[in-house]
Amino acid sequence: MDEAAAVRRLVNGDSGGLEFLVQQYQLQAARAAVLIVRDRALAQDLVQSAFVHAFERIHSFDVRRPFGPWFLKIVVNSALKASARRAREVHDPTHAEAAVDPGPGPERAWEQAETADEIWAALGELTAPQRAAVVQRYYLGLTEAEMAADLDCPPTTIKSRLHAARERLRSVLRPAAHDLETTL
C-alpha cells in the first residue's frame, strides 16, 4: 500500500489505511513535537491525538496533495498550543531527552549525546513559536512560504521568528563551540 491508497481507504471510511500512515509519520511527528514541547510523554499524546484528528477530519483533506505536510501541520499546531498552555501553568520543569540514534561506537555515541544535549539546551532558550519555526524549517524542511501559509501569518512573521531563533541559538551555542576549540 502507498500513501495515496491509505488516504483513499480513510476517505472511504476504512480505518485500515491509518496503520500505514502511522508507520510512515509517527516517528517524524513525535520528534517534531518533542522538539517543540520538550516533553516526550506530552509529545506522544499530541501525536496520537493528531492521528485521531486527521482520521476525523480526513474529508477536509485535499487528496491531490501529500498527506505528510497536512498531518505535520496538525502536529506542529497542537504542539504550539500545548506549549502555550504549559507556559501559562505553574509547573515544575522536566527535562525530556532528545532522541538520538546510536552511533557506530561508544566515542561517537558520546559525542552525539553531548551535541544533542547542547542543542536541546539551546532550543530551550527559544520561545515555543521560535522552536516551532526552527523545527518546521530545518527538521521538517518546509519553506518559509509554506510555513506562513500553514500558520496563516505573514511571511515576515516567519522570517522574524527564524532570524530571532538563529541569533539566539548562535549566542547560546557559540560559547560551547569556543570551549570545545580551547580544549582541543
N, CA and C atoms as an extended XYZ file, in Angstrom:
552
Properties=species:S:1:pos:R:3:atomname:S:1:resname:S:1:resid:I:1 pbc="F F F"
N         0.854       -1.175        0.000 N   MET     1
C         0.000        0.000        0.000 CA  MET     1
C         0.898        1.235        0.000 C   MET     1
N         0.472        2.262       -0.686 N   ASP     2
C         1.195        3.530       -0.658 CA  ASP     2
C         0.340        4.576        0.045 C   ASP     2
N         0.904        5.784        0.177 N   GLU     3
C         0.211        6.847        0.906 CA  GLU     3
C        -1.139        7.187        0.293 C   GLU     3
N        -1.188        7.316       -1.016 N   ALA     4
C        -2.441        7.675       -1.687 CA  ALA     4
C        -3.518        6.622       -1.441 C   ALA     4
N        -3.135        5.355       -1.499 N   ALA     5
C        -4.098        4.277       -1.253 CA  ALA     5
C        -4.583        4.305        0.195 C   ALA     5
N        -3.672        4.574        1.112 N   ALA     6
C        -4.049        4.649        2.525 CA  ALA     6
C        -5.038        5.788        2.757 C   ALA     6
N        -4.781        6.926        2.144 N   VAL     7
C        -5.685        8.074        2.288 CA  VAL     7
C        -7.045        7.756        1.666 C   VAL     7
N        -7.051        7.118        0.497 N   ARG     8
C        -8.326        6.746       -0.144 CA  ARG     8
C        -9.134        5.830        0.769 C   ARG     8
N        -8.441        4.873        1.423 N   ARG     9
C        -9.144        3.971        2.337 CA  ARG     9
C        -9.783        4.758        3.479 C   ARG     9
N        -9.049        5.726        4.015 N   LEU    10
C        -9.598        6.540        5.100 CA  LEU    10
C       -10.805        7.342        4.630 C   LEU    10
N       -10.671        7.960        3.472 N   VAL    11
C       -11.770        8.771        2.929 CA  VAL    11
C       -13.016        7.915        2.731 C   VAL    11
N       -12.804        6.664        2.376 N   ASN    12
C       -13.932        5.745        2.167 CA  ASN    12
C       -14.426        5.115        3.470 C   ASN    12
N       -13.894        5.582        4.607 N   GLY    13
C       -14.374        5.107        5.900 CA  GLY    13
C       -13.662        3.874        6.421 C   GLY    13
N       -12.628        3.409        5.732 N   ASP    14
C       -11.873        2.225        6.145 CA  ASP    14
C       -10.668        2.676        6.966 C   ASP    14
N       -10.688        2.384        8.256 N   SER    15
C        -9.603        2.824        9.139 CA  SER    15
C        -8.310        2.046        8.906 C   SER    15
N        -8.352        1.035        8.055 N   GLY    16
C        -7.158        0.246        7.758 CA  GLY    16
C        -6.041        1.068        7.138 C   GLY    16
N        -6.367        2.145        6.494 N   GLY    17
C        -5.337        2.999        5.904 CA  GLY    17
C        -4.540        3.758        6.948 C   GLY    17
N        -5.109        3.888        8.131 N   LEU    18
C        -4.439        4.648        9.186 CA  LEU    18
C        -3.148        3.977        9.642 C   LEU    18
N        -3.129        2.657        9.675 N   GLU    19
C        -1.936        1.938       10.121 CA  GLU    19
C        -0.721        2.293        9.255 C   GLU    19
N        -0.903        2.334        7.958 N   PHE    20
C         0.193        2.694        7.061 CA  PHE    20
C         0.682        4.113        7.343 C   PHE    20
N        -0.249        5.041        7.533 N   LEU    21
C         0.120        6.435        7.778 CA  LEU    21
C         0.818        6.600        9.131 C   LEU    21
N         0.389        5.841       10.126 N   VAL    22
C         1.049        5.881       11.430 CA  VAL    22
C         2.489        5.401       11.276 C   VAL    22
N         2.682        4.306       10.550 N   GLN    23
C         4.040        3.795       10.339 CA  GLN    23
C         4.908        4.812        9.585 C   GLN    23
N         4.320        5.515        8.665 N   GLN    24
C         5.067        6.476        7.853 CA  GLN    24
C         5.456        7.730        8.637 C   GLN    24
N         4.577        8.232        9.491 N   TYR    25
C         4.756        9.570       10.050 CA  TYR    25
C         4.907        9.652       11.566 C   TYR    25
N         4.727        8.570       12.285 N   GLN    26
C         4.739        8.649       13.743 CA  GLN    26
C         6.086        9.133       14.292 C   GLN    26
N         7.174        8.577       13.835 N   LEU    27
C         8.481        8.950       14.370 CA  LEU    27
C         8.817       10.407       14.057 C   LEU    27
N         8.615       10.809       12.818 N   GLN    28
C         8.898       12.196       12.433 CA  GLN    28
C         8.017       13.168       13.210 C   GLN    28
N         6.757       12.832       13.353 N   ALA    29
C         5.834       13.697       14.087 CA  ALA    29
C         6.221       13.773       15.565 C   ALA    29
N         6.577       12.639       16.153 N   ALA    30
C         6.957       12.627       17.571 CA  ALA    30
C         8.220       13.446       17.805 C   ALA    30
N         9.188       13.319       16.921 N   ARG    31
C        10.418       14.097       17.071 CA  ARG    31
C        10.138       15.590       16.935 C   ARG    31
N         9.303       15.951       15.975 N   ALA    32
C         8.961       17.367       15.812 CA  ALA    32
C         8.249       17.885       17.061 C   ALA    32
N         7.305       17.108       17.565 N   ALA    33
C         6.541       17.536       18.747 CA  ALA    33
C         7.434       17.664       19.976 C   ALA    33
N         8.332       16.702       20.185 N   VAL    34
C         9.182       16.761       21.382 CA  VAL    34
C        10.153       17.933       21.294 C   VAL    34
N        10.570       18.286       20.105 N   LEU    35
C        11.446       19.452       19.965 CA  LEU    35
C        10.712       20.748       20.313 C   LEU    35
N         9.413       20.780       20.100 N   ILE    36
C         8.640       21.990       20.399 CA  ILE    36
C         8.200       22.011       21.859 C   ILE    36
N         7.616       20.921       22.337 N   VAL    37
C         7.065       20.929       23.705 CA  VAL    37
C         8.081       20.517       24.762 C   VAL    37
N         9.164       19.854       24.358 N   ARG    38
C        10.254       19.461       25.253 CA  ARG    38
C         9.803       18.482       26.340 C   ARG    38
N         8.888       17.602       25.973 N   ASP    39
C         8.372       16.601       26.908 CA  ASP    39
C         7.918       15.397       26.075 C   ASP    39
N         8.611       14.267       26.246 N   ARG    40
C         8.319       13.087       25.416 CA  ARG    40
C         6.886       12.576       25.590 C   ARG    40
N         6.437       12.462       26.822 N   ALA    41
C         5.097       11.916       27.065 CA  ALA    41
C         4.037       12.814       26.429 C   ALA    41
N         4.177       14.111       26.623 N   LEU    42
C         3.220       15.040       26.022 CA  LEU    42
C         3.299       14.966       24.501 C   LEU    42
N         4.507       14.864       23.964 N   ALA    43
C         4.664       14.777       22.505 CA  ALA    43
C         3.957       13.542       21.954 C   ALA    43
N         4.112       12.401       22.627 N   GLN    44
C         3.440       11.173       22.182 CA  GLN    44
C         1.922       11.341       22.229 C   GLN    44
N         1.421       11.956       23.294 N   ASP    45
C        -0.024       12.213       23.394 CA  ASP    45
C        -0.499       13.111       22.250 C   ASP    45
N         0.283       14.143       21.954 N   LEU    46
C        -0.082       15.062       20.879 CA  LEU    46
C        -0.128       14.353       19.529 C   LEU    46
N         0.836       13.486       19.288 N   VAL    47
C         0.876       12.762       18.011 CA  VAL    47
C        -0.315       11.812       17.903 C   VAL    47
N        -0.617       11.098       18.976 N   GLN    48
C        -1.788       10.207       18.947 CA  GLN    48
C        -3.066       11.005       18.687 C   GLN    48
N        -3.189       12.135       19.357 N   SER    49
C        -4.368       12.986       19.143 CA  SER    49
C        -4.408       13.514       17.715 C   SER    49
N        -3.234       13.818       17.167 N   ALA    50
C        -3.182       14.328       15.789 CA  ALA    50
C        -3.637       13.263       14.796 C   ALA    50
N        -3.277       12.010       15.036 N   PHE    51
C        -3.749       10.939       14.154 CA  PHE    51
C        -5.267       10.791       14.256 C   PHE    51
N        -5.801       10.880       15.456 N   VAL    52
C        -7.261       10.809       15.629 CA  VAL    52
C        -7.912       11.994       14.908 C   VAL    52
N        -7.340       13.177       15.106 N   HIS    53
C        -7.858       14.382       14.457 CA  HIS    53
C        -7.825       14.222       12.930 C   HIS    53
N        -6.718       13.715       12.403 N   ALA    54
C        -6.602       13.519       10.952 CA  ALA    54
C        -7.658       12.528       10.464 C   ALA    54
N        -7.856       11.453       11.221 N   PHE    55
C        -8.861       10.461       10.850 CA  PHE    55
C       -10.260       11.082       10.827 C   PHE    55
N       -10.556       11.877       11.853 N   GLU    56
C       -11.877       12.507       11.938 CA  GLU    56
C       -12.086       13.583       10.883 C   GLU    56
N       -11.001       14.230       10.458 N   ARG    57
C       -11.099       15.352        9.520 CA  ARG    57
C       -10.606       15.019        8.112 C   ARG    57
N       -10.465       13.743        7.806 N   ILE    58
C        -9.891       13.339        6.522 CA  ILE    58
C       -10.713       13.858        5.342 C   ILE    58
N       -12.006       14.108        5.542 N   HIS    59
C       -12.825       14.614        4.438 CA  HIS    59
C       -12.473       16.050        4.067 C   HIS    59
N       -11.814       16.784        4.986 N   SER    60
C       -11.404       18.152        4.666 CA  SER    60
C       -10.028       18.180        3.996 C   SER    60
N        -9.399       17.019        3.874 N   PHE    61
C        -8.081       16.919        3.261 CA  PHE    61
C        -8.213       16.848        1.754 C   PHE    61
N        -7.380       17.603        1.049 N   ASP    62
C        -7.339       17.586       -0.417 CA  ASP    62
C        -6.497       16.385       -0.847 C   ASP    62
N        -7.151       15.339       -1.337 N   VAL    63
C        -6.465       14.085       -1.666 CA  VAL    63
C        -5.458       14.225       -2.805 C   VAL    63
N        -5.456       15.349       -3.496 N   ARG    64
C        -4.471       15.567       -4.568 CA  ARG    64
C        -3.124       16.010       -3.991 C   ARG    64
N        -3.100       16.340       -2.707 N   ARG    65
C        -1.872       16.813       -2.054 CA  ARG    65
C        -1.283       15.702       -1.193 C   ARG    65
N        -0.004       15.811       -0.843 N   PRO    66
C         0.585       14.806        0.044 CA  PRO    66
C         0.036       14.909        1.461 C   PRO    66
N        -0.109       13.781        2.099 N   PHE    67
C        -0.660       13.714        3.456 CA  PHE    67
C         0.303       14.294        4.491 C   PHE    67
N         1.591       14.015        4.339 N   GLY    68
C         2.595       14.375        5.337 CA  GLY    68
C         2.563       15.819        5.781 C   GLY    68
N         2.682       16.783        4.883 N   PRO    69
C         2.675       18.186        5.315 CA  PRO    69
C         1.386       18.579        6.036 C   PRO    69
N         0.256       18.076        5.569 N   TRP    70
C        -1.029       18.375        6.210 CA  TRP    70
C        -1.046       17.814        7.625 C   TRP    70
N        -0.608       16.574        7.775 N   PHE    71
C        -0.598       15.951        9.086 CA  PHE    71
C         0.409       16.627       10.017 C   PHE    71
N         1.594       16.907        9.523 N   LEU    72
C         2.618       17.534       10.366 CA  LEU    72
C         2.214       18.948       10.779 C   LEU    72
N         1.419       19.607        9.964 N   LYS    73
C         0.881       20.911       10.352 CA  LYS    73
C        -0.027       20.755       11.581 C   LYS    73
N        -0.822       19.702       11.593 N   ILE    74
C        -1.690       19.424       12.748 CA  ILE    74
C        -0.829       19.214       13.992 C   ILE    74
N         0.243       18.454       13.847 N   VAL    75
C         1.132       18.162       14.974 CA  VAL    75
C         1.791       19.441       15.485 C   VAL    75
N         2.339       20.243       14.574 N   VAL    76
C         3.022       21.476       14.980 CA  VAL    76
C         2.048       22.437       15.664 C   VAL    76
N         0.867       22.601       15.096 N   ASN    77
C        -0.121       23.493       15.711 CA  ASN    77
C        -0.540       22.993       17.090 C   ASN    77
N        -0.707       21.688       17.236 N   SER    78
C        -1.061       21.121       18.543 CA  SER    78
C         0.065       21.332       19.543 C   SER    78
N         1.292       21.166       19.090 N   ALA    79
C         2.448       21.358       19.972 CA  ALA    79
C         2.569       22.817       20.405 C   ALA    79
N         2.309       23.732       19.484 N   LEU    80
C         2.350       25.154       19.842 CA  LEU    80
C         1.280       25.490       20.876 C   LEU    80
N         0.088       24.966       20.682 N   LYS    81
C        -0.992       25.214       21.644 CA  LYS    81
C        -0.658       24.616       23.007 C   LYS    81
N        -0.099       23.411       23.001 N   ALA    82
C         0.271       22.773       24.267 CA  ALA    82
C         1.378       23.560       24.964 C   ALA    82
N         2.332       24.068       24.201 N   SER    83
C         3.404       24.875       24.794 CA  SER    83
C         2.849       26.151       25.402 C   SER    83
N         1.912       26.762       24.723 N   ALA    84
C         1.303       27.984       25.246 CA  ALA    84
C         0.539       27.689       26.542 C   ALA    84
N        -0.194       26.563       26.570 N   ARG    85
C        -0.917       26.177       27.787 CA  ARG    85
C         0.054       25.937       28.937 C   ARG    85
N         1.119       25.235       28.658 N   ARG    86
C         2.109       24.930       29.701 CA  ARG    86
C         2.798       26.187       30.194 C   ARG    86
N         3.017       27.143       29.317 N   ALA    87
C         3.676       28.392       29.719 CA  ALA    87
C         2.794       29.172       30.687 C   ALA    87
N         1.475       29.031       30.552 N   ARG    88
C         0.553       29.735       31.437 CA  ARG    88
C         0.404       29.041       32.788 C   ARG    88
N         0.758       27.766       32.849 N   GLU    89
C         0.615       26.999       34.080 CA  GLU    89
C         1.860       27.147       34.941 C   GLU    89
N         1.662       27.013       36.227 N   VAL    90
C         2.804       26.937       37.131 CA  VAL    90
C         3.134       25.459       37.242 C   VAL    90
N         4.350       25.119       36.850 N   HIS    91
C         4.728       23.714       36.884 CA  HIS    91
C         6.212       23.556       37.187 C   HIS    91
N         6.592       22.357       37.498 N   ASP    92
C         7.980       22.006       37.756 CA  ASP    92
C         8.563       21.525       36.445 C   ASP    92
N         9.500       22.287       35.832 N   PRO    93
C        10.014       21.879       34.524 CA  PRO    93
C        10.723       20.528       34.596 C   PRO    93
N        10.503       19.743       33.564 N   THR    94
C        11.195       18.466       33.456 CA  THR    94
C        12.016       18.472       32.194 C   THR    94
N        13.074       17.713       32.193 N   HIS    95
C        13.946       17.643       31.026 CA  HIS    95
C        13.616       16.381       30.251 C   HIS    95
N        13.065       16.571       29.060 N   ALA    96
C        12.838       15.427       28.183 CA  ALA    96
C        14.062       15.292       27.298 C   ALA    96
N        14.591       14.108       27.214 N   GLU    97
C        15.814       13.925       26.455 CA  GLU    97
C        15.496       13.886       24.969 C   GLU    97
N        16.394       14.475       24.184 N   ALA    98
C        16.248       14.474       22.732 CA  ALA    98
C        16.517       13.064       22.214 C   ALA    98
N        15.785       12.698       21.177 N   ALA    99
C        16.008       11.392       20.580 CA  ALA    99
C        17.326       11.411       19.818 C   ALA    99
N        18.184       10.458       20.120 N   VAL   100
C        19.477       10.369       19.464 CA  VAL   100
C        19.647        8.945       18.960 C   VAL   100
N        19.962        8.790       17.686 N   ASP   101
C        20.236        7.467       17.155 CA  ASP   101
C        21.616        7.034       17.618 C   ASP   101
N        21.771        5.788       18.028 N   PRO   102
C        23.086        5.353       18.473 CA  PRO   102
C        24.074        5.382       17.320 C   PRO   102
N        25.285        5.812       17.602 N   GLY   103
C        26.327        5.913       16.591 CA  GLY   103
C        27.051        4.592       16.425 C   GLY   103
N        28.080        4.586       15.576 N   PRO   104
C        28.789        3.341       15.307 CA  PRO   104
C        29.641        2.842       16.480 C   PRO   104
N        30.013        3.709       17.407 N   GLY   105
C        30.830        3.266       18.523 CA  GLY   105
C        30.595        4.127       19.743 C   GLY   105
N        31.152        3.744       20.889 N   PRO   106
C        30.913        4.482       22.121 CA  PRO   106
C        31.395        5.931       22.072 C   PRO   106
N        32.565        6.167       21.460 N   GLU   107
C        33.074        7.536       21.391 CA  GLU   107
C        32.153        8.418       20.551 C   GLU   107
N        31.751        7.895       19.430 N   ARG   108
C        30.841        8.653       18.554 CA  ARG   108
C        29.495        8.865       19.243 C   ARG   108
N        29.007        7.853       19.951 N   ALA   109
C        27.737        7.985       20.666 CA  ALA   109
C        27.840        9.070       21.736 C   ALA   109
N        28.986        9.122       22.430 N   TRP   110
C        29.189       10.140       23.452 CA  TRP   110
C        29.195       11.537       22.826 C   TRP   110
N        29.881       11.688       21.698 N   GLU   111
C        29.927       12.988       21.016 CA  GLU   111
C        28.533       13.406       20.552 C   GLU   111
N        27.785       12.457       20.001 N   GLN   112
C        26.432       12.766       19.548 CA  GLN   112
C        25.542       13.152       20.723 C   GLN   112
N        25.664       12.440       21.834 N   ALA   113
C        24.841       12.743       23.008 CA  ALA   113
C        25.194       14.113       23.561 C   ALA   113
N        26.479       14.424       23.600 N   GLU   114
C        26.901       15.734       24.099 CA  GLU   114
C        26.374       16.852       23.199 C   GLU   114
N        26.479       16.653       21.891 N   THR   115
C        25.964       17.643       20.943 CA  THR   115
C        24.449       17.771       21.069 C   THR   115
N        23.759       16.642       21.188 N   ALA   116
C        22.298       16.669       21.333 CA  ALA   116
C        21.900       17.413       22.598 C   ALA   116
N        22.633       17.196       23.688 N   ASP   117
C        22.331       17.901       24.938 CA  ASP   117
C        22.525       19.405       24.781 C   ASP   117
N        23.594       19.802       24.084 N   GLU   118
C        23.850       21.230       23.863 CA  GLU   118
C        22.750       21.849       23.001 C   GLU   118
N        22.349       21.140       21.967 N   ILE   119
C        21.283       21.648       21.092 CA  ILE   119
C        19.962       21.675       21.852 C   ILE   119
N        19.710       20.626       22.636 N   TRP   120
C        18.479       20.572       23.437 CA  TRP   120
C        18.408       21.776       24.372 C   TRP   120
N        19.513       22.052       25.055 N   ALA   121
C        19.557       23.189       25.975 CA  ALA   121
C        19.374       24.499       25.220 C   ALA   121
N        19.998       24.615       24.057 N   ALA   122
C        19.872       25.835       23.256 CA  ALA   122
C        18.438       26.032       22.779 C   ALA   122
N        17.784       24.958       22.352 N   LEU   123
C        16.387       25.068       21.930 CA  LEU   123
C        15.500       25.513       23.087 C   LEU   123
N        15.873       25.137       24.300 N   GLY   124
C        15.115       25.549       25.471 CA  GLY   124
C        15.168       27.046       25.719 C   GLY   124
N        16.146       27.706       25.139 N   GLU   125
C        16.281       29.155       25.275 CA  GLU   125
C        15.349       29.919       24.324 C   GLU   125
N        14.743       29.201       23.393 N   LEU   126
C        13.847       29.832       22.423 CA  LEU   126
C        12.409       29.821       22.938 C   LEU   126
N        11.603       30.728       22.404 N   THR   127
C        10.173       30.681       22.684 CA  THR   127
C         9.565       29.525       21.897 C   THR   127
N         8.384       29.083       22.283 N   ALA   128
C         7.727       27.981       21.564 CA  ALA   128
C         7.523       28.315       20.080 C   ALA   128
N         7.057       29.530       19.723 N   PRO   129
C         6.919       29.830       18.291 CA  PRO   129
C         8.265       29.804       17.551 C   PRO   129
N         9.339       30.229       18.210 N   GLN   130
C        10.655       30.167       17.578 CA  GLN   130
C        11.096       28.712       17.403 C   GLN   130
N        10.882       27.882       18.435 N   ARG   131
C        11.227       26.461       18.321 CA  ARG   131
C        10.441       25.824       17.186 C   ARG   131
N         9.149       26.153       17.107 N   ALA   132
C         8.318       25.584       16.040 CA  ALA   132
C         8.836       26.006       14.672 C   ALA   132
N         9.248       27.248       14.538 N   ALA   133
C         9.787       27.729       13.263 CA  ALA   133
C        11.058       26.973       12.893 C   ALA   133
N        11.935       26.772       13.868 N   VAL   134
C        13.179       26.032       13.614 CA  VAL   134
C        12.862       24.596       13.221 C   VAL   134
N        11.944       23.953       13.932 N   VAL   135
C        11.576       22.569       13.634 CA  VAL   135
C        10.969       22.476       12.236 C   VAL   135
N        10.039       23.373       11.919 N   GLN   136
C         9.393       23.318       10.604 CA  GLN   136
C        10.403       23.551        9.479 C   GLN   136
N        11.280       24.516        9.663 N   ARG   137
C        12.213       24.880        8.587 CA  ARG   137
C        13.344       23.867        8.453 C   ARG   137
N        13.984       23.526        9.558 N   TYR   138
C        15.208       22.736        9.474 CA  TYR   138
C        15.026       21.249        9.739 C   TYR   138
N        13.959       20.871       10.405 N   TYR   139
C        13.720       19.450       10.630 CA  TYR   139
C        12.710       18.890        9.634 C   TYR   139
N        11.618       19.617        9.431 N   LEU   140
C        10.588       19.150        8.505 CA  LEU   140
C        10.832       19.613        7.077 C   LEU   140
N        11.735       20.591        6.893 N   GLY   141
C        12.113       21.026        5.556 CA  GLY   141
C        11.094       21.904        4.844 C   GLY   141
N        10.215       22.567        5.591 N   LEU   142
C         9.233       23.444        4.966 CA  LEU   142
C         9.887       24.752        4.535 C   LEU   142
N         9.384       25.337        3.463 N   THR   143
C         9.862       26.652        3.046 CA  THR   143
C         9.179       27.699        3.923 C   THR   143
N         9.727       28.907        3.904 N   GLU   144
C         9.116       29.986        4.681 CA  GLU   144
C         7.702       30.274        4.183 C   GLU   144
N         7.488       30.181        2.873 N   ALA   145
C         6.153       30.412        2.315 CA  ALA   145
C         5.170       29.350        2.799 C   ALA   145
N         5.612       28.081        2.828 N   GLU   146
C         4.742       27.012        3.320 CA  GLU   146
C         4.417       27.215        4.798 C   GLU   146
N         5.419       27.627        5.550 N   MET   147
C         5.196       27.857        6.978 CA  MET   147
C         4.194       28.986        7.191 C   MET   147
N         4.341       30.066        6.441 N   ALA   148
C         3.422       31.197        6.567 CA  ALA   148
C         2.000       30.772        6.208 C   ALA   148
N         1.862       29.988        5.145 N   ALA   149
C         0.535       29.521        4.742 CA  ALA   149
C        -0.056       28.592        5.806 C   ALA   149
N         0.769       27.683        6.337 N   ASP   150
C         0.294       26.742        7.357 CA  ASP   150
C        -0.165       27.453        8.616 C   ASP   150
N         0.576       28.497        9.018 N   LEU   151
C         0.245       29.199       10.258 CA  LEU   151
C        -0.668       30.400       10.031 C   LEU   151
N        -1.026       30.629        8.765 N   ASP   152
C        -1.901       31.738        8.403 CA  ASP   152
C        -1.376       33.056        8.977 C   ASP   152
N        -0.112       33.333        8.662 N   CYS   153
C         0.508       34.577        9.121 CA  CYS   153
C         1.368       35.128        7.986 C   CYS   153
N         1.765       36.383        8.076 N   PRO   154
C         2.589       36.962        7.014 CA  PRO   154
C         3.974       36.311        6.974 C   PRO   154
N         4.566       36.213        5.793 N   PRO   155
C         5.923       35.659        5.681 CA  PRO   155
C         6.935       36.419        6.540 C   PRO   155
N         6.697       37.696        6.762 N   THR   156
C         7.631       38.466        7.591 CA  THR   156
C         7.641       37.963        9.029 C   THR   156
N         6.517       37.443        9.507 N   THR   157
C         6.470       36.875       10.847 CA  THR   157
C         7.375       35.649       10.930 C   THR   157
N         7.312       34.812        9.922 N   ILE   158
C         8.151       33.614        9.878 CA  ILE   158
C         9.617       34.013        9.805 C   ILE   158
N         9.939       34.963        8.923 N   LYS   159
C        11.321       35.426        8.791 CA  LYS   159
C        11.827       35.990       10.114 C   LYS   159
N        10.986       36.732       10.800 N   SER   160
C        11.369       37.322       12.077 CA  SER   160
C        11.628       36.240       13.126 C   SER   160
N        10.750       35.242       13.195 N   ARG   161
C        10.928       34.157       14.158 CA  ARG   161
C        12.218       33.380       13.886 C   ARG   161
N        12.447       33.081       12.606 N   LEU   162
C        13.654       32.335       12.254 CA  LEU   162
C        14.909       33.151       12.547 C   LEU   162
N        14.861       34.433       12.228 N   HIS   163
C        16.022       35.290       12.473 CA  HIS   163
C        16.315       35.361       13.975 C   HIS   163
N        15.292       35.610       14.772 N   ALA   164
C        15.476       35.692       16.225 CA  ALA   164
C        15.975       34.364       16.783 C   ALA   164
N        15.428       33.258       16.277 N   ALA   165
C        15.843       31.932       16.753 CA  ALA   165
C        17.299       31.667       16.398 C   ALA   165
N        17.687       31.971       15.161 N   ARG   166
C        19.078       31.749       14.749 CA  ARG   166
C        20.037       32.601       15.566 C   ARG   166
N        19.671       33.855       15.812 N   GLU   167
C        20.529       34.734       16.614 CA  GLU   167
C        20.672       34.189       18.036 C   GLU   167
N        19.570       33.757       18.618 N   ARG   168
C        19.618       33.236       19.984 CA  ARG   168
C        20.431       31.945       20.029 C   ARG   168
N        20.225       31.070       19.050 N   LEU   169
C        20.983       29.822       19.012 CA  LEU   169
C        22.478       30.095       18.837 C   LEU   169
N        22.814       31.071       17.987 N   ARG   170
C        24.227       31.440       17.817 CA  ARG   170
C        24.830       31.897       19.132 C   ARG   170
N        24.110       32.754       19.841 N   SER   171
C        24.660       33.288       21.085 CA  SER   171
C        24.794       32.211       22.157 C   SER   171
N        23.908       31.232       22.145 N   VAL   172
C        23.966       30.171       23.143 CA  VAL   172
C        24.994       29.103       22.754 C   VAL   172
N        25.049       28.758       21.478 N   LEU   173
C        25.937       27.680       21.037 CA  LEU   173
C        27.371       28.149       20.790 C   LEU   173
N        27.578       29.415       20.482 N   ARG   174
C        28.926       29.908       20.204 CA  ARG   174
C        29.867       29.694       21.384 C   ARG   174
N        29.477       29.998       22.628 N   PRO   175
C        30.384       29.733       23.749 CA  PRO   175
C        30.734       28.243       23.871 C   PRO   175
N        29.785       27.367       23.599 N   ALA   176
C        30.065       25.927       23.670 CA  ALA   176
C        31.078       25.524       22.603 C   ALA   176
N        30.951       26.076       21.406 N   ALA   177
C        31.904       25.780       20.338 CA  ALA   177
C        33.275       26.332       20.695 C   ALA   177
N        33.318       27.527       21.295 N   HIS   178
C        34.575       28.122       21.694 CA  HIS   178
C        35.251       27.278       22.782 C   HIS   178
N        34.469       26.790       23.742 N   ASP   179
C        35.021       25.928       24.795 CA  ASP   179
C        35.607       24.649       24.197 C   ASP   179
N        34.945       24.104       23.191 N   LEU   180
C        35.420       22.894       22.523 CA  LEU   180
C        36.747       23.166       21.824 C   LEU   180
N        36.835       24.311       21.144 N   GLU   181
C        38.074       24.647       20.436 CA  GLU   181
C        39.243       24.800       21.403 C   GLU   181
N        39.017       25.399       22.551 N   THR   182
C        40.110       25.618       23.506 CA  THR   182
C        40.560       24.337       24.182 C   THR   182
N        39.688       23.315       24.234 N   THR   183
C        40.087       22.051       24.842 CA  THR   183
C        40.825       21.163       23.861 C   THR   183
N        40.740       21.459       22.582 N   LEU   184
C        41.427       20.624       21.574 CA  LEU   184
C        42.813       21.052       21.449 C   LEU   184
